[in-house]
Amino acid sequence: MMRSFRAAACLALPLLLSAAPALADVKSGVDAWQAGDYQTAVAEWRPLAVAGDADAQFNLGQAYKLGRGVPADLVQAESWYRRAAKQGHLQAEDNLGLILFTANKRDEAMPYITASAARGEPRAQYVLGTALFNGDYAAKDWPRAYALTKRASDAGLSLASARLAQLDSLIPLDQRQAGLAMLPEMEKDEARARLAAVNAAAPPAPEKPAPSPIRTASLPASAPGASYTPPPVINPAPAKPAPTLSTPAAVAAATAASEATAAATAAKATAPGTTYAAPPESGKLPPKAEPAKPAPAKPAPVKPAPVKPAPTAPQPAKAVTVHAGTSPWRAQLGAFGVEANARNLWASLGKKYPAVAARQPAYVKAGSITRLHATGFAGKADADAFCADLRKGGQACMVVSK
């Protein structure tokens, strides 16, 4: 069960880094990390983290958790997660709750776990669902426990899928049906909670300046025929969009969370057979119009020139799901709340791994989650070899059947 959770946790965390004042430097660290130069990545992030950059703090926590570029140190990892979480870094909040839970600081961990689960974080939903079933770290509520475990399972967390099968035999049918009835509203609540969390972490809008007490001059209207020269316009520099950074920090985040969960001890369950597996402007006026003259009688018909149809813009190529005749086996590379993140990861992996460039992606929708699959395998053994190759480079990969 612990091995299956580690694989599932790795697929649950490909997330975006938020924009920050020194994002370009954070990105330099991410690029170094992707290239395997962990010491350079840490050297890029450390001064930014000390200066208060939440993304750099989160990434530095990941480095300490994994022991890459620095010695492994869970105390340092927890400290950097906590600093980033205090600034509203949602990924840091997620990982802080899980690492506290793993370290048996569960009373402190549960508020983070509960908030993460409310935003739809699958690992936190799994932990909270187990607590609600047992009634040890939360009041016992079997319908909600079943609903949370189902949400985590639908997001692709295999450990939650295994637990759901157990709950099918432990929770009466009427309570399971009550849990399933909660799912549509629960999904809406998660979207609202994520939006509220992002808005709370966004910088406040600048205050509007007070109106000037100086009155402007009232100019007479321009005489007909007078021309107008508009003042020059000073264009502000366009805002630079925040670059999408996913793969290296995502891999770090995923691996950190999964390794953290592996060391969890089992909490004593208060219900039969259920224990914790900790997760991881114009010119002159126009002339006055003259009355229209009647058109000459019976003009010679003019044959209109043929109208050429406007060229059709080329349609973007769609991702191929599975070639006809191939086996049902696929390799799952991640599960994302934003589909663009899945596409960014595929493009990045295609440059790094020839085996990925030779495959076709499939973007599988499961509620609000988009799962990234590599397709076109001859069989399970072919998919297993593909995943083994990617795991050697630090990329999470799990063989699934459609």
C-alpha positions as YAML, in Angstrom:
chain: A
units: angstrom
residues:
- id: 1
  name: MET
  ca: [0.00, 0.00, 0.00]
- id: 2
  name: MET
  ca: [2.88, 2.39, 0.82]
- id: 3
  name: ARG
  ca: [4.59, 1.67, -2.52]
- id: 4
  name: SER
  ca: [1.35, 2.37, -4.41]
- id: 5
  name: PHE
  ca: [0.87, 5.63, -2.52]
- id: 6
  name: ARG
  ca: [4.37, 6.86, -3.37]
- id: 7
  name: ALA
  ca: [3.67, 6.40, -7.10]
- id: 8
  name: ALA
  ca: [0.27, 8.08, -6.82]
- id: 9
  name: ALA
  ca: [1.58, 11.03, -4.83]
- id: 10
  name: CYS
  ca: [4.18, 11.73, -7.51]
- id: 11
  name: LEU
  ca: [1.36, 12.13, -10.06]
- id: 12
  name: ALA
  ca: [-0.62, 14.50, -7.90]
- id: 13
  name: LEU
  ca: [1.67, 17.50, -7.69]
- id: 14
  name: PRO
  ca: [2.63, 18.98, -11.10]
- id: 15
  name: LEU
  ca: [1.75, 22.56, -10.15]
- id: 16
  name: LEU
  ca: [2.68, 26.04, -11.34]
- id: 17
  name: LEU
  ca: [5.00, 28.43, -9.52]
- id: 18
  name: SER
  ca: [3.30, 31.75, -8.80]
- id: 19
  name: ALA
  ca: [4.67, 35.01, -10.15]
- id: 20
  name: ALA
  ca: [7.22, 36.70, -7.90]
- id: 21
  name: PRO
  ca: [9.37, 39.85, -8.04]
- id: 22
  name: ALA
  ca: [12.52, 37.91, -8.90]
- id: 23
  name: LEU
  ca: [10.85, 35.20, -10.96]
- id: 24
  name: ALA
  ca: [13.54, 35.25, -13.62]
- id: 25
  name: ASP
  ca: [16.10, 34.16, -11.02]
- id: 26
  name: VAL
  ca: [13.76, 31.52, -9.65]
- id: 27
  name: LYS
  ca: [13.43, 30.24, -13.21]
- id: 28
  name: SER
  ca: [17.21, 30.11, -13.55]
- id: 29
  name: GLY
  ca: [17.25, 27.82, -10.56]
- id: 30
  name: VAL
  ca: [14.51, 25.68, -12.05]
- id: 31
  name: ASP
  ca: [16.47, 25.39, -15.31]
- id: 32
  name: ALA
  ca: [19.56, 24.31, -13.38]
- id: 33
  name: TRP
  ca: [17.53, 21.77, -11.41]
- id: 34
  name: GLN
  ca: [16.12, 20.31, -14.62]
- id: 35
  name: ALA
  ca: [19.64, 19.95, -15.96]
- id: 36
  name: GLY
  ca: [20.62, 18.03, -12.80]
- id: 37
  name: ASP
  ca: [22.79, 20.87, -11.44]
- id: 38
  name: TYR
  ca: [21.18, 20.92, -8.01]
- id: 39
  name: GLN
  ca: [23.89, 22.97, -6.28]
- id: 40
  name: THR
  ca: [23.49, 25.80, -8.80]
- id: 41
  name: ALA
  ca: [19.72, 25.64, -8.36]
- id: 42
  name: VAL
  ca: [20.06, 25.97, -4.59]
- id: 43
  name: ALA
  ca: [22.57, 28.83, -5.02]
- id: 44
  name: GLU
  ca: [20.02, 30.67, -7.21]
- id: 45
  name: TRP
  ca: [17.15, 30.14, -4.77]
- id: 46
  name: ARG
  ca: [18.82, 30.70, -1.38]
- id: 47
  name: PRO
  ca: [19.32, 34.53, -1.51]
- id: 48
  name: LEU
  ca: [15.81, 34.95, -2.89]
- id: 49
  name: ALA
  ca: [14.39, 32.73, -0.17]
- id: 50
  name: VAL
  ca: [16.22, 34.66, 2.54]
- id: 51
  name: ALA
  ca: [14.90, 37.92, 1.00]
- id: 52
  name: GLY
  ca: [11.33, 36.57, 1.28]
- id: 53
  name: ASP
  ca: [10.52, 35.09, -2.15]
- id: 54
  name: ALA
  ca: [7.86, 32.45, -1.46]
- id: 55
  name: ASP
  ca: [8.59, 30.37, -4.59]
- id: 56
  name: ALA
  ca: [12.28, 30.22, -3.74]
- id: 57
  name: GLN
  ca: [11.43, 29.27, -0.16]
- id: 58
  name: PHE
  ca: [9.20, 26.44, -1.35]
- id: 59
  name: ASN
  ca: [11.83, 25.14, -3.81]
- id: 60
  name: LEU
  ca: [14.54, 25.33, -1.16]
- id: 61
  name: GLY
  ca: [12.33, 23.28, 1.13]
- id: 62
  name: GLN
  ca: [12.06, 20.68, -1.62]
- id: 63
  name: ALA
  ca: [15.84, 20.56, -2.00]
- id: 64
  name: TYR
  ca: [16.31, 19.93, 1.71]
- id: 65
  name: LYS
  ca: [13.60, 17.28, 1.71]
- id: 66
  name: LEU
  ca: [15.19, 15.40, -1.20]
- id: 67
  name: GLY
  ca: [18.80, 16.04, -0.20]
- id: 68
  name: ARG
  ca: [19.71, 17.44, -3.63]
- id: 69
  name: GLY
  ca: [22.27, 20.25, -3.69]
- id: 70
  name: VAL
  ca: [22.21, 20.23, 0.14]
- id: 71
  name: PRO
  ca: [22.25, 17.50, 2.77]
- id: 72
  name: ALA
  ca: [18.82, 16.03, 3.45]
- id: 73
  name: ASP
  ca: [17.32, 17.84, 6.45]
- id: 74
  name: LEU
  ca: [13.62, 17.46, 7.28]
- id: 75
  name: VAL
  ca: [13.79, 20.19, 9.91]
- id: 76
  name: GLN
  ca: [15.10, 22.68, 7.32]
- id: 77
  name: ALA
  ca: [12.53, 21.45, 4.79]
- id: 78
  name: GLU
  ca: [9.67, 22.02, 7.26]
- id: 79
  name: SER
  ca: [11.07, 25.46, 8.14]
- id: 80
  name: TRP
  ca: [11.18, 26.64, 4.51]
- id: 81
  name: TYR
  ca: [7.71, 25.19, 3.78]
- id: 82
  name: ARG
  ca: [6.39, 27.06, 6.81]
- id: 83
  name: ARG
  ca: [7.92, 30.42, 5.66]
- id: 84
  name: ALA
  ca: [6.38, 30.06, 2.21]
- id: 85
  name: ALA
  ca: [3.03, 28.94, 3.63]
- id: 86
  name: LYS
  ca: [2.85, 32.06, 5.82]
- id: 87
  name: GLN
  ca: [2.94, 34.11, 2.59]
- id: 88
  name: GLY
  ca: [-0.01, 32.19, 1.14]
- id: 89
  name: HIS
  ca: [1.98, 29.76, -1.04]
- id: 90
  name: LEU
  ca: [-0.64, 27.05, -1.54]
- id: 91
  name: GLN
  ca: [1.76, 24.28, -2.54]
- id: 92
  name: ALA
  ca: [3.83, 24.98, 0.56]
- id: 93
  name: GLU
  ca: [0.68, 24.77, 2.69]
- id: 94
  name: ASP
  ca: [-0.15, 21.41, 1.12]
- id: 95
  name: ASN
  ca: [3.32, 19.98, 1.73]
- id: 96
  name: LEU
  ca: [3.60, 21.46, 5.22]
- id: 97
  name: GLY
  ca: [0.42, 19.73, 6.32]
- id: 98
  name: LEU
  ca: [1.58, 16.39, 4.92]
- id: 99
  name: ILE
  ca: [5.09, 16.57, 6.36]
- id: 100
  name: LEU
  ca: [3.68, 17.52, 9.79]
- id: 101
  name: PHE
  ca: [1.25, 14.61, 9.61]
- id: 102
  name: THR
  ca: [4.09, 12.28, 8.68]
- id: 103
  name: ALA
  ca: [6.12, 13.52, 11.65]
- id: 104
  name: ASN
  ca: [3.20, 12.67, 13.97]
- id: 105
  name: LYS
  ca: [2.49, 16.38, 14.61]
- id: 106
  name: ARG
  ca: [-1.04, 15.57, 13.58]
- id: 107
  name: ASP
  ca: [-2.96, 18.06, 15.70]
- id: 108
  name: GLU
  ca: [-0.91, 20.84, 14.07]
- id: 109
  name: ALA
  ca: [-1.18, 19.21, 10.66]
- id: 110
  name: MET
  ca: [-4.97, 18.79, 10.51]
- id: 111
  name: PRO
  ca: [-5.87, 22.49, 9.87]
- id: 112
  name: TYR
  ca: [-3.53, 22.44, 6.85]
- id: 113
  name: ILE
  ca: [-4.88, 19.05, 5.74]
- id: 114
  name: THR
  ca: [-8.48, 20.28, 6.04]
- id: 115
  name: ALA
  ca: [-7.78, 23.48, 4.05]
- id: 116
  name: SER
  ca: [-5.89, 21.54, 1.35]
- id: 117
  name: ALA
  ca: [-8.70, 19.00, 1.07]
- id: 118
  name: ALA
  ca: [-11.26, 21.81, 0.71]
- id: 119
  name: ARG
  ca: [-9.24, 23.09, -2.31]
- id: 120
  name: GLY
  ca: [-9.33, 19.60, -3.86]
- id: 121
  name: GLU
  ca: [-5.82, 18.32, -3.01]
- id: 122
  name: PRO
  ca: [-6.20, 14.53, -3.44]
- id: 123
  name: ARG
  ca: [-3.64, 13.41, -0.84]
- id: 124
  name: ALA
  ca: [-5.16, 15.68, 1.80]
- id: 125
  name: GLN
  ca: [-8.63, 14.42, 0.88]
- id: 126
  name: TYR
  ca: [-7.44, 10.86, 1.42]
- id: 127
  name: VAL
  ca: [-6.01, 11.68, 4.87]
- id: 128
  name: LEU
  ca: [-9.08, 13.67, 5.95]
- id: 129
  name: GLY
  ca: [-11.40, 10.96, 4.64]
- id: 130
  name: THR
  ca: [-9.62, 8.36, 6.79]
- id: 131
  name: ALA
  ca: [-9.79, 10.65, 9.84]
- id: 132
  name: LEU
  ca: [-13.53, 11.16, 9.32]
- id: 133
  name: PHE
  ca: [-14.04, 7.42, 9.07]
- id: 134
  name: ASN
  ca: [-12.03, 6.64, 12.19]
- id: 135
  name: GLY
  ca: [-13.25, 9.65, 14.17]
- id: 136
  name: ASP
  ca: [-9.82, 10.19, 15.72]
- id: 137
  name: TYR
  ca: [-8.57, 13.51, 14.26]
- id: 138
  name: ALA
  ca: [-12.01, 14.69, 13.09]
- id: 139
  name: ALA
  ca: [-15.58, 13.99, 14.14]
- id: 140
  name: LYS
  ca: [-16.78, 10.70, 12.64]
- id: 141
  name: ASP
  ca: [-18.75, 11.27, 9.41]
- id: 142
  name: TRP
  ca: [-18.92, 8.21, 7.17]
- id: 143
  name: PRO
  ca: [-20.83, 9.76, 4.22]
- id: 144
  name: ARG
  ca: [-18.30, 12.60, 3.96]
- id: 145
  name: ALA
  ca: [-15.40, 10.19, 4.46]
- id: 146
  name: TYR
  ca: [-16.68, 8.16, 1.50]
- id: 147
  name: ALA
  ca: [-17.17, 11.29, -0.64]
- id: 148
  name: LEU
  ca: [-13.62, 12.59, 0.06]
- id: 149
  name: THR
  ca: [-12.06, 9.20, -0.67]
- id: 150
  name: LYS
  ca: [-14.05, 9.02, -3.94]
- id: 151
  name: ARG
  ca: [-12.81, 12.50, -4.96]
- id: 152
  name: ALA
  ca: [-9.19, 11.48, -4.28]
- id: 153
  name: SER
  ca: [-9.66, 8.23, -6.21]
- id: 154
  name: ASP
  ca: [-11.21, 10.07, -9.19]
- id: 155
  name: ALA
  ca: [-8.15, 12.38, -9.22]
- id: 156
  name: GLY
  ca: [-5.93, 9.35, -9.87]
- id: 157
  name: LEU
  ca: [-4.62, 8.60, -6.37]
- id: 158
  name: SER
  ca: [-4.33, 4.81, -6.43]
- id: 159
  name: LEU
  ca: [-4.05, 4.52, -2.67]
- id: 160
  name: ALA
  ca: [-7.44, 6.23, -2.36]
- id: 161
  name: SER
  ca: [-8.87, 3.77, -4.89]
- id: 162
  name: ALA
  ca: [-7.73, 0.87, -2.74]
- id: 163
  name: ARG
  ca: [-9.20, 2.49, 0.37]
- id: 164
  name: LEU
  ca: [-12.49, 3.12, -1.45]
- id: 165
  name: ALA
  ca: [-12.81, -0.61, -2.08]
- id: 166
  name: GLN
  ca: [-12.39, -1.21, 1.66]
- id: 167
  name: LEU
  ca: [-15.01, 1.40, 2.53]
- id: 168
  name: ASP
  ca: [-17.47, -0.31, 0.18]
- id: 169
  name: SER
  ca: [-17.50, -3.22, 2.60]
- id: 170
  name: LEU
  ca: [-17.36, -1.18, 5.82]
- id: 171
  name: ILE
  ca: [-19.92, 1.61, 5.21]
- id: 172
  name: PRO
  ca: [-23.62, 0.79, 4.80]
- id: 173
  name: LEU
  ca: [-25.17, 1.36, 1.38]
- id: 174
  name: ASP
  ca: [-27.41, 4.25, 2.45]
- id: 175
  name: GLN
  ca: [-24.42, 6.18, 3.86]
- id: 176
  name: ARG
  ca: [-22.33, 5.51, 0.74]
- id: 177
  name: GLN
  ca: [-25.21, 6.81, -1.40]
- id: 178
  name: ALA
  ca: [-25.41, 9.91, 0.82]
- id: 179
  name: GLY
  ca: [-21.68, 10.44, 0.24]
- id: 180
  name: LEU
  ca: [-22.04, 10.13, -3.52]
- id: 181
  name: ALA
  ca: [-24.85, 12.71, -3.43]
- id: 182
  name: MET
  ca: [-22.37, 15.19, -1.91]
- id: 183
  name: LEU
  ca: [-19.95, 15.02, -4.86]
- id: 184
  name: PRO
  ca: [-21.45, 17.67, -7.24]
- id: 185
  name: GLU
  ca: [-21.63, 20.33, -4.51]
- id: 186
  name: MET
  ca: [-18.24, 19.28, -3.15]
- id: 187
  name: GLU
  ca: [-16.64, 19.88, -6.56]
- id: 188
  name: LYS
  ca: [-18.19, 23.38, -6.71]
- id: 189
  name: ASP
  ca: [-17.00, 24.13, -3.18]
- id: 190
  name: GLU
  ca: [-13.45, 23.12, -4.14]
- id: 191
  name: ALA
  ca: [-13.45, 25.53, -7.09]
- id: 192
  name: ARG
  ca: [-14.70, 28.35, -4.86]
- id: 193
  name: ALA
  ca: [-12.10, 27.54, -2.19]
- id: 194
  name: ARG
  ca: [-9.26, 27.57, -4.74]
- id: 195
  name: LEU
  ca: [-10.41, 30.92, -6.15]
- id: 196
  name: ALA
  ca: [-10.69, 32.41, -2.66]
- id: 197
  name: ALA
  ca: [-7.22, 31.17, -1.74]
- id: 198
  name: VAL
  ca: [-5.65, 32.60, -4.92]
- id: 199
  name: ASN
  ca: [-7.42, 35.95, -4.40]
- id: 200
  name: ALA
  ca: [-6.28, 36.07, -0.78]
- id: 201
  name: ALA
  ca: [-2.67, 35.53, -1.84]
- id: 202
  name: ALA
  ca: [-2.82, 38.15, -4.63]
- id: 203
  name: PRO
  ca: [-1.31, 41.59, -3.87]
- id: 204
  name: PRO
  ca: [-3.88, 44.27, -3.02]
- id: 205
  name: ALA
  ca: [-5.00, 46.61, -5.80]
- id: 206
  name: PRO
  ca: [-3.35, 50.05, -5.63]
- id: 207
  name: GLU
  ca: [-5.47, 52.77, -4.08]
- id: 208
  name: LYS
  ca: [-6.96, 55.38, -6.43]
- id: 209
  name: PRO
  ca: [-5.28, 58.79, -6.01]
- id: 210
  name: ALA
  ca: [-7.38, 61.58, -4.53]
- id: 211
  name: PRO
  ca: [-8.86, 63.97, -7.16]
- id: 212
  name: SER
  ca: [-6.67, 66.97, -7.86]
- id: 213
  name: PRO
  ca: [-7.96, 70.31, -6.41]
- id: 214
  name: ILE
  ca: [-6.64, 72.15, -9.49]
- id: 215
  name: ARG
  ca: [-9.41, 72.92, -12.00]
- id: 216
  name: THR
  ca: [-8.65, 72.41, -15.68]
- id: 217
  name: ALA
  ca: [-9.18, 75.15, -18.30]
- id: 218
  name: SER
  ca: [-12.42, 75.12, -20.31]
- id: 219
  name: LEU
  ca: [-11.48, 75.31, -24.01]
- id: 220
  name: PRO
  ca: [-13.86, 76.61, -26.76]
- id: 221
  name: ALA
  ca: [-15.13, 74.17, -29.33]
- id: 222
  name: SER
  ca: [-13.03, 73.82, -32.49]
- id: 223
  name: ALA
  ca: [-14.24, 75.79, -35.54]
- id: 224
  name: PRO
  ca: [-15.29, 73.77, -38.62]
- id: 225
  name: GLY
  ca: [-12.30, 72.86, -40.72]
- id: 226
  name: ALA
  ca: [-9.83, 73.16, -37.87]
- id: 227
  name: SER
  ca: [-7.48, 70.28, -37.60]
- id: 228
  name: TYR
  ca: [-6.56, 68.48, -34.46]
- id: 229
  name: THR
  ca: [-3.18, 67.14, -33.49]
- id: 230
  name: PRO
  ca: [-3.46, 64.62, -30.70]
- id: 231
  name: PRO
  ca: [-0.87, 64.65, -27.94]
- id: 232
  name: PRO
  ca: [1.80, 61.97, -27.99]
- id: 233
  name: VAL
  ca: [0.94, 58.77, -26.19]
- id: 234
  name: ILE
  ca: [3.46, 57.26, -23.86]
- id: 235
  name: ASN
  ca: [3.01, 53.56, -23.91]
- id: 236
  name: PRO
  ca: [3.93, 51.81, -20.70]
- id: 237
  name: ALA
  ca: [6.17, 48.83, -21.00]
- id: 238
  name: PRO
  ca: [4.01, 45.77, -21.46]
- id: 239
  name: ALA
  ca: [3.75, 43.55, -18.45]
- id: 240
  name: LYS
  ca: [5.72, 40.39, -18.82]
- id: 241
  name: PRO
  ca: [3.57, 37.31, -18.36]
- id: 242
  name: ALA
  ca: [4.68, 34.93, -15.72]
- id: 243
  name: PRO
  ca: [6.41, 32.03, -17.42]
- id: 244
  name: THR
  ca: [4.99, 28.60, -16.91]
- id: 245
  name: LEU
  ca: [7.30, 26.58, -14.77]
- id: 246
  name: SER
  ca: [6.23, 23.11, -14.00]
- id: 247
  name: THR
  ca: [8.51, 20.21, -14.61]
- id: 248
  name: PRO
  ca: [11.54, 20.58, -12.31]
- id: 249
  name: ALA
  ca: [9.78, 22.17, -9.37]
- id: 250
  name: ALA
  ca: [6.87, 19.82, -9.90]
- id: 251
  name: VAL
  ca: [9.16, 16.81, -9.82]
- id: 252
  name: ALA
  ca: [10.81, 18.14, -6.70]
- id: 253
  name: ALA
  ca: [7.45, 18.82, -5.07]
- id: 254
  name: ALA
  ca: [6.07, 15.47, -6.04]
- id: 255
  name: THR
  ca: [9.05, 13.46, -4.91]
- id: 256
  name: ALA
  ca: [9.32, 15.37, -1.65]
- id: 257
  name: ALA
  ca: [5.73, 14.74, -0.75]
- id: 258
  name: SER
  ca: [5.89, 11.10, -1.69]
- id: 259
  name: GLU
  ca: [9.10, 10.42, 0.23]
- id: 260
  name: ALA
  ca: [7.71, 12.24, 3.25]
- id: 261
  name: THR
  ca: [4.69, 9.99, 3.31]
- id: 262
  name: ALA
  ca: [6.76, 6.83, 3.15]
- id: 263
  name: ALA
  ca: [8.09, 7.37, 6.69]
- id: 264
  name: ALA
  ca: [4.66, 7.74, 8.34]
- id: 265
  name: THR
  ca: [3.70, 5.45, 11.17]
- id: 266
  name: ALA
  ca: [0.26, 3.96, 11.25]
- id: 267
  name: ALA
  ca: [-2.20, 5.81, 13.46]
- id: 268
  name: LYS
  ca: [-4.36, 3.67, 15.68]
- id: 269
  name: ALA
  ca: [-7.73, 3.32, 13.95]
- id: 270
  name: THR
  ca: [-10.97, 3.53, 15.83]
- id: 271
  name: ALA
  ca: [-12.88, 1.65, 13.13]
- id: 272
  name: PRO
  ca: [-12.17, -1.90, 11.93]
- id: 273
  name: GLY
  ca: [-9.33, -2.41, 9.44]
- id: 274
  name: THR
  ca: [-8.72, 1.26, 8.58]
- id: 275
  name: THR
  ca: [-5.29, 2.81, 9.23]
- id: 276
  name: TYR
  ca: [-3.37, 5.78, 7.90]
- id: 277
  name: ALA
  ca: [-0.87, 5.57, 5.08]
- id: 278
  name: ALA
  ca: [0.46, 9.13, 5.31]
- id: 279
  name: PRO
  ca: [0.58, 10.90, 2.02]
- id: 280
  name: PRO
  ca: [2.71, 12.29, 0.65]
- id: 281
  name: GLU
  ca: [-8.78, 59.83, -32.46]
- id: 282
  name: SER
  ca: [-10.25, 62.49, -36.89]
- id: 283
  name: GLY
  ca: [-9.32, 65.71, -38.98]
- id: 284
  name: LYS
  ca: [-11.65, 68.11, -41.01]
- id: 285
  name: LEU
  ca: [-15.37, 67.88, -40.66]
- id: 286
  name: PRO
  ca: [-17.06, 65.98, -43.52]
- id: 287
  name: PRO
  ca: [-18.72, 68.14, -46.26]
- id: 288
  name: LYS
  ca: [-22.45, 68.70, -46.12]
- id: 289
  name: ALA
  ca: [-24.26, 65.97, -47.94]
- id: 290
  name: GLU
  ca: [-25.87, 66.85, -51.34]
- id: 291
  name: PRO
  ca: [-29.24, 65.42, -52.42]
- id: 292
  name: ALA
  ca: [-28.81, 62.21, -54.26]
- id: 293
  name: LYS
  ca: [-29.29, 62.35, -58.09]
- id: 294
  name: PRO
  ca: [-31.47, 59.74, -59.71]
- id: 295
  name: ALA
  ca: [-29.55, 56.92, -61.26]
- id: 296
  name: PRO
  ca: [-29.55, 56.66, -65.12]
- id: 297
  name: ALA
  ca: [-32.27, 54.44, -66.44]
- id: 298
  name: LYS
  ca: [-31.48, 50.87, -67.36]
- id: 299
  name: PRO
  ca: [-27.74, 50.75, -66.82]
- id: 300
  name: ALA
  ca: [-25.88, 48.01, -68.56]
- id: 301
  name: PRO
  ca: [-25.66, 45.02, -66.30]
- id: 302
  name: VAL
  ca: [-22.27, 44.50, -64.81]
- id: 303
  name: LYS
  ca: [-21.18, 41.01, -64.16]
- id: 304
  name: PRO
  ca: [-19.80, 40.87, -60.68]
- id: 305
  name: ALA
  ca: [-16.32, 39.57, -60.24]
- id: 306
  name: PRO
  ca: [-16.25, 36.19, -58.58]
- id: 307
  name: VAL
  ca: [-15.69, 36.42, -54.87]
- id: 308
  name: LYS
  ca: [-12.82, 34.38, -53.66]
- id: 309
  name: PRO
  ca: [-13.53, 32.67, -50.39]
- id: 310
  name: ALA
  ca: [-11.49, 33.90, -47.49]
- id: 311
  name: PRO
  ca: [-8.68, 31.48, -46.70]
- id: 312
  name: THR
  ca: [-9.51, 29.26, -43.81]
- id: 313
  name: ALA
  ca: [-7.17, 29.58, -40.90]
- id: 314
  name: PRO
  ca: [-5.41, 26.31, -40.22]
- id: 315
  name: GLN
  ca: [-6.82, 24.48, -37.26]
- id: 316
  name: PRO
  ca: [-4.45, 23.53, -34.46]
- id: 317
  name: ALA
  ca: [-3.47, 19.95, -34.46]
- id: 318
  name: LYS
  ca: [-5.25, 17.86, -31.90]
- id: 319
  name: ALA
  ca: [-3.44, 15.47, -29.69]
- id: 320
  name: VAL
  ca: [-3.80, 11.90, -30.82]
- id: 321
  name: THR
  ca: [-5.10, 9.65, -28.12]
- id: 322
  name: VAL
  ca: [-4.31, 6.09, -29.15]
- id: 323
  name: HIS
  ca: [-3.37, 4.64, -32.56]
- id: 324
  name: ALA
  ca: [-5.83, 2.13, -33.96]
- id: 325
  name: GLY
  ca: [-4.77, -1.39, -33.26]
- id: 326
  name: THR
  ca: [-2.56, -0.64, -30.25]
- id: 327
  name: SER
  ca: [-3.01, -2.15, -26.80]
- id: 328
  name: PRO
  ca: [-4.97, -0.43, -24.03]
- id: 329
  name: TRP
  ca: [-1.82, 0.13, -21.93]
- id: 330
  name: ARG
  ca: [-0.67, 3.70, -21.35]
- id: 331
  name: ALA
  ca: [1.88, 5.55, -19.22]
- id: 332
  name: GLN
  ca: [0.44, 8.23, -16.91]
- id: 333
  name: LEU
  ca: [2.87, 11.15, -16.43]
- id: 334
  name: GLY
  ca: [0.79, 13.46, -14.26]
- id: 335
  name: ALA
  ca: [-2.63, 14.69, -13.15]
- id: 336
  name: PHE
  ca: [-3.33, 18.45, -13.37]
- id: 337
  name: GLY
  ca: [-5.99, 20.94, -12.32]
- id: 338
  name: VAL
  ca: [-5.10, 23.07, -15.40]
- id: 339
  name: GLU
  ca: [-4.87, 21.32, -18.80]
- id: 340
  name: ALA
  ca: [-2.25, 23.79, -20.09]
- id: 341
  name: ASN
  ca: [0.12, 22.48, -17.43]
- id: 342
  name: ALA
  ca: [-0.23, 18.95, -18.83]
- id: 343
  name: ARG
  ca: [0.57, 20.21, -22.33]
- id: 344
  name: ASN
  ca: [3.60, 22.15, -21.03]
- id: 345
  name: LEU
  ca: [4.93, 19.05, -19.30]
- id: 346
  name: TRP
  ca: [4.54, 16.95, -22.48]
- id: 347
  name: ALA
  ca: [6.43, 19.55, -24.54]
- id: 348
  name: SER
  ca: [9.22, 19.67, -21.95]
- id: 349
  name: LEU
  ca: [9.56, 15.90, -21.67]
- id: 350
  name: GLY
  ca: [9.59, 15.53, -25.47]
- id: 351
  name: LYS
  ca: [12.78, 17.61, -25.59]
- id: 352
  name: LYS
  ca: [14.44, 15.64, -22.82]
- id: 353
  name: TYR
  ca: [13.38, 12.08, -23.59]
- id: 354
  name: PRO
  ca: [13.48, 10.63, -27.15]
- id: 355
  name: ALA
  ca: [11.08, 7.93, -25.96]
- id: 356
  name: VAL
  ca: [8.48, 10.61, -25.17]
- id: 357
  name: ALA
  ca: [8.98, 12.39, -28.52]
- id: 358
  name: ALA
  ca: [8.22, 9.09, -30.25]
- id: 359
  name: ARG
  ca: [4.81, 8.76, -28.52]
- id: 360
  name: GLN
  ca: [1.49, 10.58, -28.76]
- id: 361
  name: PRO
  ca: [-0.11, 12.36, -25.78]
- id: 362
  name: ALA
  ca: [-3.64, 11.81, -24.54]
- id: 363
  name: TYR
  ca: [-5.34, 14.34, -22.23]
- id: 364
  name: VAL
  ca: [-7.92, 12.43, -20.21]
- id: 365
  name: LYS
  ca: [-10.55, 14.45, -18.34]
- id: 366
  name: ALA
  ca: [-11.73, 13.23, -14.93]
- id: 367
  name: GLY
  ca: [-13.92, 15.96, -13.42]
- id: 368
  name: SER
  ca: [-11.70, 19.01, -12.92]
- id: 369
  name: ILE
  ca: [-8.54, 16.91, -13.35]
- id: 370
  name: THR
  ca: [-6.66, 16.37, -16.64]
- id: 371
  name: ARG
  ca: [-4.48, 13.27, -16.73]
- id: 372
  name: LEU
  ca: [-1.51, 13.19, -19.12]
- id: 373
  name: HIS
  ca: [-1.04, 9.80, -20.82]
- id: 374
  name: ALA
  ca: [1.62, 8.61, -23.26]
- id: 375
  name: THR
  ca: [0.03, 6.18, -25.74]
- id: 376
  name: GLY
  ca: [0.85, 3.79, -28.57]
- id: 377
  name: PHE
  ca: [2.41, 0.89, -26.65]
- id: 378
  name: ALA
  ca: [2.50, -2.63, -28.03]
- id: 379
  name: GLY
  ca: [1.67, -4.05, -24.62]
- id: 380
  name: LYS
  ca: [2.19, -3.72, -20.88]
- id: 381
  name: ALA
  ca: [5.85, -4.72, -21.07]
- id: 382
  name: ASP
  ca: [6.46, -1.93, -23.60]
- id: 383
  name: ALA
  ca: [4.78, 0.59, -21.26]
- id: 384
  name: ASP
  ca: [6.74, -0.73, -18.26]
- id: 385
  name: ALA
  ca: [10.05, -0.23, -20.09]
- id: 386
  name: PHE
  ca: [8.98, 3.31, -21.08]
- id: 387
  name: CYS
  ca: [8.20, 4.23, -17.46]
- id: 388
  name: ALA
  ca: [11.43, 2.67, -16.18]
- id: 389
  name: ASP
  ca: [13.43, 4.85, -18.59]
- id: 390
  name: LEU
  ca: [11.67, 8.03, -17.39]
- id: 391
  name: ARG
  ca: [12.00, 7.18, -13.72]
- id: 392
  name: LYS
  ca: [15.79, 6.98, -14.12]
- id: 393
  name: GLY
  ca: [15.70, 10.69, -15.04]
- id: 394
  name: GLY
  ca: [13.50, 11.56, -12.05]
- id: 395
  name: GLN
  ca: [10.18, 11.77, -13.92]
- id: 396
  name: ALA
  ca: [7.17, 10.14, -12.30]
- id: 397
  name: CYS
  ca: [5.49, 7.54, -14.51]
- id: 398
  name: MET
  ca: [2.81, 4.93, -13.84]
- id: 399
  name: VAL
  ca: [1.47, 2.23, -16.20]
- id: 400
  name: VAL
  ca: [-2.33, 2.27, -16.48]
- id: 401
  name: SER
  ca: [-4.95, 0.64, -18.68]
- id: 402
  name: LYS
  ca: [-7.59, 2.80, -20.36]
...
